[in-house]
Amino acid sequence: MQFLFGYGYTKGTTPYYYERAFRKLGKTITCGPSTSKDKRQGIPCGINADIQKITHSIQPDCFILFPEGNFFLPQNIEKITVPKILILSDSFINLHWHKHYAQLFDFVFVAQKGYVSQLKKLGIKNTYWLPNACDPEIHQDLHLERIYDIGFVGTLNTLHNPRRSLYIKILSKHFKSQITSNIWYKEISKIYSQSRIAFNICGAQDLNMRVFETMATGSMLLTDYIPHGLLDLFKDRHHLVTYHSPQEAASLIRYYLTHEDKRIKIAQRGQKEVLDKHTYLHRAQVIISKIKDAKGRPTHAGKPSGNLLLAKTYFYINHPLLEKRLLQLTKELSVSIIELPKTEKFKLKIIRFLTIRIKPSRRRIIIAIIKKLEKQRVLELCKWCYYQMLLQTSLNA
């Protein structure tokens, strides 16, 4: 098979691992923007390139898109006739536009299990759970001396993730720790290969990349309990260890530091499990099997509401580089607005008004208010205030 794989490259981004996996399974041509001079896409293009022209020129068997990270949202996606596959990694942040954009694709794969049912309720039947994974050639045990009690690589931002900052602050006071961010690939493996215990705390109860990457390095994973998917893939106290509070995390770290034989056995079983079942090659094979099973079936190309779905997507993303395209789409849709249902007419009128009459900076505020009015967002805001208070108390102690 010949794959056209679209994504925007930036260092450390998930789709880079998928690209490496797809190349092992067939001829793979990449397209999209890149932020690095060291990584050139097969077909370099801008964030909003015409994907219809690209597919006509190379005639792939399918088009696979990973739009997040360094954004790549090609235009005319609704017009291409080859099977379209969408991979989504951050639905816990981006569901407000994922739910519109995903309707343009034949297959949708979501990294967070909890969002599969939400997308299916919208009529996107071919939605599947596809967890994150590891790349054994990058995420590996470098057989270094394990000189740190705990290791953590990830973003630490007291504003956006106060809970994580609080936990790291508390644990760092009691254990020899290596806490860092903005490192990539084998530099990450080096940190975990020097750590007896790899610490993980999720952003939004999501099964993140760190779960798989740390286990692949042979370090025992200590992670917060993740209700959606973790125990579907792994067994607690067998492949990894879970905690529910900072006090329990500290207690478990002390226990497994003094019970080295138990810690090593859990780490070894976890490492074997991810290498045997949870690599990006395994994930790519799942995608390809779905494509092959659907061969000959009609696609969603030419869906009448395609332009409206794109208008909604661009509106909620509110990206400056998509502003011109959003204006074009709302103008095109205003001509055929009579054909739309009443509810869709109303939504389109709002989008058009906010697009043309209000500056992007102010529209961003309106979108933020809309999102905060959702019950889940209100709950998250309450949690944010709570952890900010705890963090401030911890810093002042």
N, C-alpha and C positions, 0 to 999 in steps of 0.2 A: 504493500500500500504506500501511497504517497500522501504525506500529511502536510498541510499548511498550518503552521502554529503561530498564532498572533499573540504577542505580548510586548509590553514595554520593559526593557531591561534596565535594572538598577542593581547595584551590588547587593547580594544576599537575598534577592527576591525569589519567592517560591517557584515561579514558572521556569526559572533557569534549570532547576532540578528535573522538571518535567521534560524540558527540551532534551537533556542528556538521556533520559529514559526513552523518549520517542525515537531518537536517533539509533538506538539499539534494536528497534522493532521495524524500522522501515525508513524510506527516504523522507527526510524531514527538512522542510524549508521554513525558515522563520521570517516574520515580518513585524514591523513596529518600530517605535523610537528606541533610542538607547542613550543613557546618561554617561556612558563610559567609552573612551576612545579605544580601550582594550577589547571591547565586545561589540562587534559590528553584526547587525542582523543580516540575514540572507537577502532580504528585500528591505532596505532602510526606508522608513516613511514616517510621516507625522502622526500625531495623536488621532486625527480625524481623516485618515487616508481613505480612498475609495477602494473598498475590498472587492467590489464587483469587477473592477479592472484587473486587480491582482489575480483573482481566481480565473478569469478568462485567459490570462497570459500563461499560467502554469498548469491549469487543469488538474487540481488535486483531487484525491478521492474524498476528502473531507476537510472542513475548516474547524480548527480547535482554537478557541479564544480564552485567554486568561486576562481579563481587562484591568485587574487591580495592580497595586504596586506603583510602577510608573505607568500612569493611565494610557490605555490604548483602546479607543472606542471608534472603530472605523465606520464610515458612513456607507449606506446602501447594504447593510447587513441583512435587511429584510428581503433583498432582491436576489441574493445568490441562491443557486439551485442545488449545490452539493450539501450533504448533511452538515448541520452546524452544531457544534458541541461547545458548551459554556462551562468553565470551571470557576467556581466562586470560593474565595477563601475567608472573607471577612464579613459574612452576613450579619454578625452581631453588631457591626458598625454601619453597614451599608444596605440593610434590608429595604430601606425607604426607596432606593432606586433599583436594587436587584429584582424586586418583585415585578417591576415593569419590563426591565431589559430581558429577563429570563424568558419571557413569553415569545421572544423572537427566535428561540432556538429549538432544535429537535431533541436534544438531550442536555440536561443540566446536572452537574455534579457539585455537591456542596460539602465543604470541609467540616461544617458543624451539623451534627445529626439533628438537633432540635429544629432546624429550619427546613428540613425536607418536607415535613407535614404542612408547614405554613405555605410553601410554594405549591404543593399539590392541591391545597384548598382553593388556590387561584386558578386551577385548571391546568397547571403544568405537570401533566401526569408522568412524563419521563424524567422525573427528578430522583437522584440517587445520592446516598451518602458516600462520600469518598474522602476518608480522613487524610490528614497530612501524613508524612512518611519521612524516611531518611535516605540518604545517598551513601551507600557503604564505601564508595571510593573517596568520599569527603568526610563523612561522619564516621570516624573509626578510632579504635584504641591505638594511641601512638606509643603505648608501653613506656610511659614516663613515670617517674617516681610520684606517688600521690601524696603531695606535701600539704594540701589544703583539706580542711574538714569539709567545707562546702564550697561549691562553685556555682556561679550564676552569670549567664550572659543574656542581656536583654535591656530594654528601655526602662530607665528609672525616671519617672516624671511625677512629682508630687501633685501636680495639677490634674493630669489626665488619669493617673493610676495611683491614687494615694494609698490604697490597700497594699499594693505590692511594695511601695516605698516603706510603709510602716513595718511590714514583716521583715524586709531586708535590714532595716535599721536595727530592729530588735535582735535578730540572729547574729548580725555582724559584731555586736557587743560581746557575745558569749563564745563565738567559735572563730577559729582561724579561717578566714574567708577570702575568696577571690571573686570580687563582684566587678563586672565590667560591661561595657556596651560598645557599639560601633566597631565590632570586629566581625570578620566573615570567614566562611569556609573552614579551612584547616586550623585557622587561628582559634575558632570556637572549639574544635576537637582538642586542641592543646590544653585549653583551660579545663575541660571536663576530664581529660586524661590525667590531669594532675590533681583531681579532686576525688576524695573518697565517696562523697555524696553529692549528687547533682540536685540542686534545689529548683523547684518549679512552682510558680504561682500564676494562674491564668488571668487574662484580662477580663473575661466575661463568662466564666464557666465553660470555656471552649477547649476542645482537645487540640492544643497548639503544636507547632512544629517542635518546640523544645522537648516535649514528651519523647518523641521518637529519636531525635538527634542525640540527646543525652544518653539514652539507653544503648544506642549503637556504639558509644565510646567505652562501654564497660564500667561506667560509674553507676552506683545504685541511685535510682531516681526516687526522690522524695517530693511528692506533688500534692497540692490541695485536691480534695475530692471533687471530681468532675462528673456531674450527674448525667450528662449526655454523651455516652459512648465509651468512656474510659474502661469500665468493667465489662463491656461487650468484647473488648479486645485483649484485656490483661486481667490477671488475678492479683488482688491486693495481698501483700506479704509473700508473694510468690515471684512475680515479675518486677514489682515495684512496691512502694509503700505510700499510703495516703495519710493526710492529716486534715483536721478540721478547724484548728485554731493555732495562733502563734505559740501558745503554751505547749500544745501537743506536738507541734513541729520541733520545738527545742528539746522536748523529752525524747522524741524518737531519734533525733540526731545523736543525743548522748548515748542512747541505748545501742545504736548500730555502730557507733565509733568504738564502743567497748566490747561489742560482740562481732569481731571482724569476720569470723567464719560465716555467720549468718548473712552479713552484709555482702560478702563476696559471692555467696551462692545466689542470692536474689539478683545481684548485678549480672551474673553469668547467664541466669535463666532469662532475664529481661533482654539482654543483648542477643541471645540466640533467637528469641521470639520475634524481635523487630527485623533481624536480618533474614529470617525464614519467611516472614509473612507481610512485612510492612515497609517495603522499599518503594521508591518512586517507580521502579520498573513494574512492581506488582500493580501499582495504581494505574499506570499507563496500559497495562494488559487488560484491566477491567474496562477501561474506556473503549479500547479497540474491539473487545468482545461485544459490547453493546452496538457499536457501529456495524459490525459484521452481521449480527443478528437482525438488524433493521434494514439490511441491504434490499433495495427494490421497493421499499415502502415510500409513500409520498412524504415530502418535508413540509415545513411551515412557510417556505419561501413564498413571497407575494401576499402574506396575510394582510387583509384590508386595513387593519388597525395598526400596521407597522409604524407608520409615521407618528401616530398619536403616542404609541409606546415609547418611541425614541424621544419625543418632546417631553414626556413625563420624566424619562431617565435623565436627560440633559438638564432639565429644570432642577431636579433634586440634587444632582451632582454639583451644579452651579460652578463649573470650571470655566475660567476666563477664555480658554482656547475653544470652548464649545459654544460660546455666546453667539457667534455669527451663525453657526448651524442651527441653533435653537430658534433664532429669529426667522431663518428660512423655513423651518418646519412649521412654525406657528402660522406663518403667512400662507403656506401651501394648504394647511388644514382649514384655514378660515374660509377657503373657497368651497370646500365640500362639507362644511359643518352641518348642513341640512340632513345629511345621511347618518349622522351620529345620534345615538340615544340621548335623551334629555340630560341624564347625569353626566355623560361624557361631554356634552356641549358646555355645560356649566364649568366643568373642570378645565376645559380648553380655554374658555373665556378668561378664567382666573390666570392660567399660565400665560396667555397672551398679554393680559394687562400687566402682570408682574414683570414680564420679559421686556416689554416696550416702554412702559411708563415709569418703572422703578429701577434705579441704578443697582448693579450687581451686588455692591456692598450692603445696600439696604435689603435687597431680596434675601441675602444670606441670613439676615436677622429674622426675617419673617419665616423662613424655612426652619430655622433653629427653634422658633416659638412653636411652630406646628409639631415638630418632633418632640419637644418637651411636654406638649399637651397629652401625648400618648401615656397611658398608665405605666408602661414599663419604663419610659423615660423619666417619669416623675419618681418612680422607685429608685432608679439609678442616681437621680439627683440627691435624694435623701441619703443614700449610701455614701455618695461623694462627700457631702457635708459632714457625715459622721466620721469618716476616715481622715478628713482634713483636721478635724478636732483632735482625734487620737494622735495623729502624726505631730501636730503642734505641741501636744502634751509631752510626747516622747522626745522631741527635739529640745524642749525646755528643761527636761529632767536632768 
